[in-house]
Amino acid sequence: MLLLAVDTATPAVTVALHDGESVVAESSQVDARRHGELLIPSVDRILAETGLKLDAVTGIVVGVGPGPYTGLRVGLVTASTFAAVLGVPVHGLCTLDGLAYAAGTAGIEGPFTVATDARRKEVYWARYEDPRTRVGEPAVDRPAEIAEQVAGLPAVGQGALLYPEVFPDARGPEHQSAAALASLAAERLAAGAEFLPPTPLYLRRPDAQVPKNYKVVTPQ
């Protein structure tokens, strides 16, 4: 087994290789505006570090969000393209689940909250009983609107660090890690668990929209 994991649903452009037992290479760069520029060179770099070729990959793991439209689609399109070219399966995982798994590696047992920056003064968030068990579906809300639901819980992710008045016990990790995502996927594959399809989990409309009540001009 050799899994290639990618995630661009957060400001982190993160990739990793996992051989079914452990992570063999990883790369993460935080730049919310350069997902498209950084992702493929990152994949090339970790393959070069390990001396492996892309055709050695037996499966693709991708974070499906939630995340902003522009960044999220870079990882999903890249993952689906690799899978199609190589003829291997692509396994979708919730990005928040990857952060929760990383939190467990960092020593958080649960319950806790994962929150990432959704912009517009909102967060993508979910509650977890433990690093592998999410409670309910991910959501997007203004922090003040969920204060009662997350009160008293530790929280991880950039969204938690941005709003300390709602998440006073904010901790690391701050950004997504493809290494954690790959490790979680390897566990789920070994257990025969199901994965999400490689389709984007936006939770809201894209930032760019057609203006309402615009004037249509047609030639005479």
KAGIUR-V620655 format. One record per pair of residues at least 12 apart in sequence whose C-alpha atoms are under 10 Angstrom apart, sorted by sequence separation. I is the first residue (numbers start at 1). J is the second residue. D is the distance in Angstrom with one decimal. If there is no record, write none. Layout:
i	j	d
I	J	D
I	J	D
This chain:
i	j	d
4	16	5.9
5	17	6.4
14	26	7.5
15	27	5.4
16	28	8.6
27	39	9.6
63	75	7.6
64	76	6.9
79	91	9.1
100	112	8.6
113	125	7.1
114	126	5.6
115	127	8.9
125	137	8.9
126	138	4.9
127	139	9.9
155	167	6.3
158	170	8.9
160	172	9.4
3	16	8.0
4	17	4.8
5	18	7.9
14	27	5.7
15	28	6.5
29	42	8.8
62	75	6.9
63	76	7.6
79	92	9.5
100	113	8.2
113	126	5.9
114	127	6.4
125	138	5.6
126	139	6.6
154	167	7.3
155	168	8.3
156	169	8.6
157	170	7.8
158	171	9.2
161	174	7.6
3	17	5.5
4	18	6.7
13	27	8.1
14	28	4.2
15	29	9.3
28	42	8.0
62	76	6.6
76	90	9.7
100	114	6.5
112	126	8.8
113	127	4.5
114	128	7.6
124	138	6.8
125	139	5.5
126	140	9.0
152	166	9.6
153	167	7.8
154	168	7.9
155	169	6.2
156	170	5.7
157	171	7.4
158	172	8.4
160	174	8.4
2	17	6.7
3	18	5.0
4	19	9.1
12	27	9.8
13	28	5.6
14	29	6.4
27	42	6.4
61	76	9.6
62	77	9.8
99	114	7.0
100	115	9.8
112	127	6.0
113	128	6.0
124	139	5.6
125	140	6.3
151	166	7.5
152	167	8.4
153	168	8.8
154	169	4.9
155	170	4.7
156	171	5.0
157	172	6.5
158	173	8.1
159	174	8.2
2	18	5.6
3	19	6.3
12	28	6.3
13	29	5.2
14	30	8.3
26	42	8.7
27	43	8.2
62	78	9.2
63	79	9.5
76	92	8.9
98	114	9.8
99	115	9.1
111	127	7.4
112	128	5.4
113	129	8.9
123	139	8.1
124	140	4.4
125	141	7.9
143	159	8.8
150	166	7.9
151	167	7.6
152	168	8.4
153	169	7.1
154	170	5.9
155	171	6.0
156	172	5.4
157	173	5.9
158	174	4.8
159	175	9.5
1	18	7.9
2	19	4.4
3	20	7.4
11	28	10.0
12	29	5.5
13	30	6.1
26	43	8.9
62	79	6.4
96	113	9.5
97	114	8.4
99	116	9.3
110	127	9.3
111	128	5.5
112	129	6.7
113	130	9.7
123	140	5.5
124	141	6.8
143	160	8.8
150	167	7.6
151	168	8.9
152	169	7.9
153	170	8.9
154	171	7.1
155	172	8.2
156	173	6.0
157	174	4.2
158	175	6.3
1	19	5.3
2	20	6.5
11	29	8.2
12	30	4.2
13	31	7.1
25	43	9.9
27	45	8.2
60	78	9.9
61	79	7.4
62	80	8.9
96	114	6.4
110	128	6.7
111	129	4.3
112	130	7.3
113	131	10.0
122	140	6.6
123	141	5.7
124	142	9.0
125	143	9.4
147	165	8.9
148	166	8.8
151	169	9.5
155	173	9.5
156	174	6.3
157	175	5.9
158	176	9.2
1	20	5.5
2	21	9.5
4	23	10.0
11	30	5.3
12	31	6.2
13	32	8.1
26	45	9.1
27	46	7.0
60	79	6.4
61	80	9.7
95	114	10.0
96	115	7.6
109	128	9.5
110	129	5.3
111	130	5.6
112	131	8.5
122	141	5.3
123	142	6.2
124	143	9.4
143	162	9.7
144	163	9.1
147	166	5.6
155	174	9.9
156	175	8.8
157	176	7.9
1	21	8.8
2	22	10.0
3	23	9.2
6	26	9.8
10	30	8.5
11	31	5.4
12	32	6.9
25	45	9.4
26	46	6.3
59	79	9.7
60	80	8.2
96	116	7.9
109	129	8.2
110	130	4.5
111	131	8.3
114	134	9.7
121	141	8.6
122	142	4.3
123	143	6.5
143	163	7.2
146	166	8.2
147	167	8.0
2	23	9.6
3	24	10.0
4	25	9.7
5	26	9.1
6	27	9.7
7	28	9.6
10	31	9.1
11	32	4.1
12	33	10.0
13	34	8.3
14	35	9.4
25	46	5.8
26	47	9.5
60	81	10.0
95	116	9.4
109	130	5.5
110	131	6.8
113	134	9.3
120	141	9.8
121	142	6.2
122	143	6.2
125	146	9.5
142	163	10.0
143	164	9.7
144	165	8.7
145	166	9.4
2	24	9.4
4	26	9.7
6	28	9.8
8	30	9.8
10	32	7.2
11	33	7.8
12	34	9.6
13	35	6.0
24	46	8.9
25	47	8.0
60	82	7.6
61	83	9.6
108	130	8.1
109	131	6.5
110	132	9.7
111	133	9.3
112	134	9.6
113	135	9.7
118	140	7.3
120	142	8.5
121	143	7.8
122	144	9.2
127	149	8.8
143	165	8.9
144	166	6.6
8	31	9.9
9	32	9.4
11	34	8.8
12	35	8.1
13	36	9.0
24	47	9.9
25	48	9.8
26	49	9.5
59	82	9.3
60	83	6.4
108	131	7.5
109	132	9.7
110	133	9.4
111	134	9.5
115	138	9.5
117	140	9.6
118	141	8.6
119	142	9.7
121	144	10.0
122	145	9.6
123	146	9.9
127	150	7.7
143	166	6.4
144	167	10.0
8	32	8.8
11	35	8.0
13	37	9.7
14	38	9.2
15	39	7.7
25	49	7.4
59	83	7.3
107	131	9.6
111	135	9.6
114	138	9.5
115	139	9.6
116	140	9.5
118	142	9.2
126	150	9.3
143	167	8.6
10	35	9.5
13	38	6.9
14	39	7.5
15	40	9.4
24	49	9.4
25	50	7.0
57	82	9.5
58	83	9.0
115	140	9.3
125	150	9.8
128	153	9.9
8	34	9.9
9	35	9.3
13	39	6.2
16	42	9.1
17	43	9.0
24	50	7.5
57	83	9.3
60	86	9.7
100	126	9.5
104	130	7.6
105	131	8.4
127	153	9.1
8	35	6.5
12	39	10.0
13	40	9.9
15	42	6.8
16	43	7.9
55	82	9.5
59	86	8.9
64	91	9.5
65	92	9.3
67	94	10.0
100	127	9.3
103	130	9.4
104	131	5.0
128	155	9.9
7	35	9.6
8	36	9.1
14	42	7.8
15	43	6.5
54	82	8.8
58	86	8.2
59	87	8.9
60	88	7.2
61	89	8.6
62	90	7.3
63	91	8.7
64	92	5.9
65	93	8.0
66	94	7.1
67	95	8.3
96	124	8.4
100	128	7.5
103	131	6.7
104	132	8.3
115	143	9.4
127	155	9.0
13	42	8.3
14	43	9.0
17	46	7.6
57	86	7.9
58	87	8.6
59	88	5.3
60	89	6.3
61	90	5.8
62	91	6.2
63	92	5.9
64	93	5.9
65	94	5.6
66	95	6.5
67	96	9.7
96	125	7.4
97	126	8.9
100	129	9.9
101	130	8.6
102	131	7.7
103	132	10.0
126	155	9.9
15	45	9.8
16	46	7.3
17	47	8.2
55	85	9.2
56	86	9.1
57	87	9.9
58	88	5.8
59	89	5.2
60	90	4.5
61	91	4.7
62	92	5.1
63	93	5.1
64	94	5.5
65	95	4.9
66	96	7.5
96	126	7.3
97	127	10.0
100	130	7.9
101	131	4.8
102	132	9.9
125	155	9.7
8	39	8.2
15	46	8.1
16	47	9.3
55	86	6.4
57	88	7.9
58	89	7.6
59	90	5.9
60	91	6.0
61	92	6.0
62	93	6.2
63	94	5.6
64	95	6.1
65	96	7.3
96	127	9.5
97	128	8.8
100	131	4.9
101	132	6.1
125	156	9.8
7	39	9.0
54	86	8.3
55	87	9.5
58	90	9.4
59	91	7.5
60	92	8.5
61	93	7.3
62	94	8.5
63	95	4.8
64	96	9.4
65	97	9.5
96	128	9.8
99	131	8.5
100	132	7.0
101	133	9.2
125	157	9.2
6	39	8.2
17	50	9.1
55	88	9.7
62	95	8.4
63	96	8.6
98	131	8.8
100	133	8.6
124	157	9.8
6	40	10.0
36	70	9.3
63	97	9.0
97	131	7.7
98	132	9.0
100	134	8.5
123	157	9.9
125	159	8.2
35	70	8.7
36	71	7.8
39	74	8.1
40	75	9.6
63	98	7.9
97	132	7.2
123	158	9.1
124	159	7.6
125	160	9.1
6	42	9.7
32	68	9.9
35	71	6.0
39	75	7.7
97	133	8.3
113	149	9.6
114	150	9.8
123	159	5.7
124	160	9.9
6	43	8.6
33	70	9.0
34	71	8.3
35	72	8.7
36	73	9.4
37	74	9.6
97	134	7.3
113	150	6.8
122	159	8.1
123	160	8.2
5	43	9.3
19	57	9.2
32	70	9.6
33	71	7.8
35	73	9.5
36	74	6.0
40	78	8.2
96	134	9.0
112	150	8.0
113	151	9.7
121	159	9.5
4	43	8.5
18	57	9.5
19	58	9.5
32	71	7.4
35	74	6.7
36	75	8.3
39	78	8.5
111	150	10.0
112	151	9.9
113	152	10.0
123	162	9.4
17	57	8.6
34	74	10.0
35	75	8.1
112	152	8.9
113	153	6.6
114	154	8.7
115	155	7.0
116	156	8.2
117	157	8.0
118	158	9.7
119	159	9.1
123	163	9.3
18	59	9.9
97	138	9.6
111	152	9.8
112	153	5.1
113	154	6.3
114	155	5.6
115	156	6.3
116	157	5.2
117	158	5.9
118	159	7.6
121	162	9.4
122	163	9.7
4	46	9.9
36	78	9.4
96	138	7.9
111	153	6.8
112	154	5.0
113	155	4.5
114	156	5.0
115	157	5.1
116	158	5.1
117	159	4.3
121	163	9.4
4	47	9.7
17	60	9.5
94	137	9.8
95	138	9.8
110	153	8.4
111	154	7.7
112	155	5.6
113	156	6.4
114	157	5.8
115	158	6.7
116	159	4.0
117	160	8.1
17	61	9.7
94	138	8.6
110	154	8.1
111	155	9.3
112	156	7.9
113	157	8.7
114	158	8.9
115	159	4.7
116	160	6.9
117	161	9.2
16	61	9.4
109	154	10.0
110	155	9.7
114	159	8.1
115	160	5.4
116	161	8.9
117	162	7.8
15	61	9.6
108	154	8.4
114	160	7.4
115	161	8.7
116	162	9.0
117	163	9.8
15	62	9.3
108	155	9.5
113	160	8.5
115	162	9.5
108	156	9.4
115	163	9.8
14	63	10.0
67	116	8.3
68	117	9.1
4	54	8.9
66	116	8.8
67	117	8.3
68	118	6.7
66	117	10.0
67	118	6.7
68	119	8.2
2	54	9.9
4	56	9.8
66	118	8.5
67	119	9.6
103	155	9.2
115	167	9.3
132	184	8.2
2	55	9.9
3	56	9.1
4	57	6.5
9	62	9.6
10	63	9.6
103	156	7.1
131	184	9.9
2	56	6.9
3	57	5.9
4	58	8.1
5	59	8.6
6	60	7.9
7	61	8.4
8	62	8.7
9	63	6.8
102	156	9.5
103	157	9.1
113	167	8.9
1	56	8.8
2	57	4.9
3	58	6.0
4	59	6.5
5	60	5.8
6	61	6.4
7	62	5.6
8	63	7.2
9	64	7.1
10	65	8.1
100	155	9.6
115	170	9.6
1	57	7.5
2	58	5.3
3	59	4.9
4	60	5.0
5	61	4.4
6	62	5.0
7	63	4.8
8	64	8.6
9	65	5.2
10	66	8.6
11	67	9.4
67	123	9.6
68	124	9.8
100	156	7.8
114	170	9.5
1	58	5.8
2	59	6.6
3	60	5.7
4	61	6.0
5	62	5.7
6	63	6.6
7	64	7.6
8	65	8.3
9	66	6.6
10	67	6.2
11	68	9.5
66	123	9.9
67	124	7.5
99	156	7.6
100	157	8.9
112	169	9.8
113	170	9.2
114	171	9.9
1	59	7.7
2	60	8.7
3	61	6.8
4	62	8.4
5	63	8.1
6	64	9.8
7	65	8.3
9	67	4.6
10	68	7.7
13	71	9.0
66	124	6.6
99	157	7.2
112	170	9.9
116	174	8.3
117	175	9.9
8	67	8.2
9	68	6.6
12	71	9.6
65	124	9.0
66	125	8.7
114	173	9.7
115	174	9.3
116	175	8.1
8	68	9.4
9	69	8.3
11	71	7.8
15	75	9.7
96	156	9.8
114	174	9.7
116	176	9.1
9	70	8.8
10	71	7.3
11	72	9.7
13	74	9.8
14	75	9.4
96	157	8.7
8	70	9.3
9	71	5.8
10	72	7.5
13	75	8.6
140	202	9.2
8	71	5.6
9	72	4.3
108	171	9.3
138	201	9.2
139	202	9.6
140	203	6.6
7	71	9.2
8	72	5.2
9	73	8.0
108	172	9.6
139	203	6.9
140	204	7.9
7	72	7.7
8	73	7.8
9	74	8.6
106	171	9.7
138	203	8.3
139	204	9.5
7	73	9.7
8	74	6.7
9	75	7.6
106	172	7.8
7	74	8.7
8	75	5.2
9	76	9.2
106	173	7.7
6	74	9.8
7	75	5.6
8	76	8.1
103	171	8.7
105	173	9.7
6	75	6.3
7	76	8.0
103	172	7.1
104	173	9.8
5	75	9.6
6	76	8.4
102	172	9.0
103	173	6.2
7	78	9.9
102	173	6.9
103	174	9.5
6	78	8.6
7	79	9.1
66	138	7.4
102	174	9.9
6	79	7.2
65	138	9.2
66	139	8.2
67	140	9.7
99	172	9.4
100	173	8.9
102	175	9.6
5	79	8.3
66	140	8.5
99	173	7.2
102	176	8.1
4	79	8.8
99	174	8.4
101	176	10.0
102	177	7.2
105	180	8.4
99	175	7.4
100	176	9.3
101	177	9.5
102	178	9.5
104	180	9.7
98	175	9.9
99	176	5.5
102	179	8.5
103	180	9.1
4	82	9.5
98	176	6.8
99	177	7.0
101	179	10.0
102	180	5.3
124	202	9.6
4	83	10.0
97	176	9.6
98	177	7.0
99	178	9.3
101	180	6.2
102	181	8.0
124	203	8.6
96	176	8.0
98	178	7.6
100	180	8.8
101	181	7.5
95	176	7.2
98	179	8.7
99	180	7.3
100	181	9.5
102	183	9.3
95	177	9.1
98	180	5.7
99	181	7.8
101	183	8.5
102	184	9.1
95	178	9.3
97	180	9.2
98	181	4.6
101	184	6.9
97	181	7.8
98	182	8.4
100	184	9.9
118	202	9.8
5	90	9.5
9	94	9.6
10	95	8.4
96	181	9.5
98	183	8.8
118	203	10.0
4	90	9.5
5	91	9.1
7	93	9.5
9	95	6.9
10	96	9.9
95	181	7.8
98	184	7.0
118	204	9.9
3	90	9.6
5	92	9.7
7	94	9.9
8	95	9.0
9	96	9.6
94	181	8.9
97	184	8.4
98	185	9.1
120	207	9.4
3	91	9.7
7	95	7.5
93	181	7.6
119	207	9.7
92	181	9.8
93	182	9.5
7	98	9.5
91	182	9.9
93	184	8.8
93	185	7.7
92	185	8.8
91	185	7.7
91	189	9.4
93	194	9.7
94	195	9.2
92	194	9.3
93	195	6.3
94	196	7.7
91	194	8.7
92	195	5.6
93	196	5.8
91	195	5.7
92	196	4.5
93	197	8.2
11	116	9.6
90	195	9.0
91	196	6.5
92	197	5.3
93	198	8.2
10	116	7.4
11	117	8.8
90	196	9.3
91	197	6.7
92	198	5.0
94	200	9.6
95	201	9.4
9	116	9.5
10	117	7.6
90	197	7.9
91	198	6.7
92	199	7.8
94	201	8.2
10	118	8.8
90	198	6.9
92	200	9.4
9	118	10.0
63	176	9.3
63	177	9.9
63	178	8.3
62	178	8.4
61	178	8.7
63	181	7.5
80	198	7.2
62	181	8.0
63	182	9.8
79	198	8.1
80	199	9.4
61	181	7.6
62	182	8.6
61	182	6.6
77	198	8.7
60	182	9.0
61	183	10.0
76	198	6.3
77	199	9.1
61	184	9.8
62	185	9.4
75	198	9.7
76	199	7.0
77	200	9.8
61	185	7.0
76	200	7.2
60	185	9.6
61	186	9.4
75	200	9.7
73	199	8.7
72	199	9.7
73	200	6.9
72	200	7.0
73	201	9.8
72	201	8.6
73	202	9.9
72	202	8.5
69	200	8.1
64	196	8.0
68	200	9.5
69	201	9.0
63	196	9.4
64	197	8.3
65	198	9.9
67	200	8.2
68	201	9.1
69	202	6.6
61	195	9.5
62	196	9.5
64	198	6.3
65	199	9.0
66	200	7.3
67	201	7.0
68	202	6.6
69	203	9.9
62	197	9.5
63	198	8.1
64	199	6.3
65	200	6.3
66	201	4.8
67	202	5.8
68	203	9.2
69	204	9.2
62	198	7.0
63	199	9.4
64	200	5.1
65	201	5.0
66	202	5.2
67	203	8.2
68	204	8.9
69	205	8.4
70	206	8.3
61	198	8.9
62	199	9.6
63	200	8.7
64	201	5.7
65	202	6.7
66	203	6.7
67	204	9.5
68	205	9.3
69	206	5.7
70	207	8.9
60	198	10.0
63	201	9.3
64	202	8.6
65	203	9.0
66	204	9.4
68	206	7.2
69	207	7.6
70	208	9.6
68	207	8.1
69	208	9.2
30	175	8.1
29	175	9.7
30	176	9.6
10	157	9.8
11	158	9.3
28	175	9.2
10	158	9.0
28	176	8.6
29	177	10.0
28	177	7.1
27	177	8.6
28	178	7.9
26	177	8.7
27	178	8.1
28	179	9.3
26	178	7.3
27	179	8.5
26	179	6.2
25	179	8.1
26	180	10.0
23	178	9.6
24	179	9.0
23	179	6.3
22	179	9.0
23	180	8.7
23	182	7.6
18	178	9.7
22	182	8.9
23	183	7.1
14	175	9.3
15	176	10.0
16	177	8.3
17	178	8.5
18	179	7.6
22	183	7.0
12	174	9.6
13	175	9.5
14	176	7.3
15	177	7.6
16	178	5.3
17	179	7.3
18	180	9.8
20	182	8.9
21	183	8.3
12	175	6.1
13	176	8.4
14	177	6.0
15	178	5.0
16	179	5.2
18	181	9.8
19	182	9.3
20	183	7.9
23	186	10.0
11	175	7.4
12	176	6.3
13	177	8.7
14	178	5.3
15	179	7.1
16	180	8.7
18	182	6.2
19	183	9.4
22	186	8.8
10	175	7.1
11	176	8.4
12	177	7.9
13	178	8.7
14	179	8.2
16	181	8.6
17	182	7.3
18	183	7.0
20	185	9.1
21	186	7.8
9	175	10.0
10	176	6.8
12	178	9.4
15	181	9.3
16	182	6.9
17	183	9.4
20	186	5.7
21	187	9.2
9	176	8.3
10	177	9.9
14	181	9.8
15	182	9.0
16	183	9.5
18	185	9.4
19	186	8.5
20	187	8.3
8	176	8.6
18	186	7.8
7	176	7.5
8	177	9.9
20	189	9.1
7	177	7.8
8	178	9.4
20	190	8.6
6	177	8.8
7	178	6.2
5	177	9.4
6	178	5.7
7	179	10.0
5	178	5.6
6	179	8.9
4	178	8.8
5	179	7.3
7	181	8.4
4	179	9.5
5	180	9.2
6	181	8.2
5	181	6.8
6	182	8.5
4	181	10.0
5	182	5.5
4	182	7.4
5	183	9.3
3	182	6.9
2	182	9.9
3	183	9.3
5	185	8.9
3	185	8.6
3	186	8.0
2	186	9.5
1	186	9.1
9	200	9.2
9	201	9.4
9	202	9.5
